[in-house]
Every structure is written in C-alpha cells, then in structure tokens.
C-alpha cells in the first residue's frame, strides 16, 4: 500500500502522523490504524492540540 505524502513517526505511547491536505481521503486513517495495530485510534488537527495545550497552562 502506498502512502503518498503521508509521514509518520512512532513515539513512546503514540503515533505521530502528518497528513497534508484532506486527511479524510488518506489511506493512513483511523480505520486502517485500528485494524493493523489492534487498538483504538483518534486524530486531532495541530490547531486543536495547540488549543488544548494552551488551556492546560
């Protein structure tokens, strides 16, 4: 399976994914990850992550 433009990196307890353009149309999505990894997956836009971090400060 080809993941054109999609980049990922494995963290200690998470997987970081860069999905340029429309993430909903990408092959490397939550459904794919859940099936391959046997776990629940969720995604958040970087802007949302930044807002959550700001709320914790």
Secondary structure by P-SEA (a helix, b strand, c coil): cccccbbbbbcccbbbbbbccccccccccaaaaaaaacbbbbbbcaaaaaaaaaaac
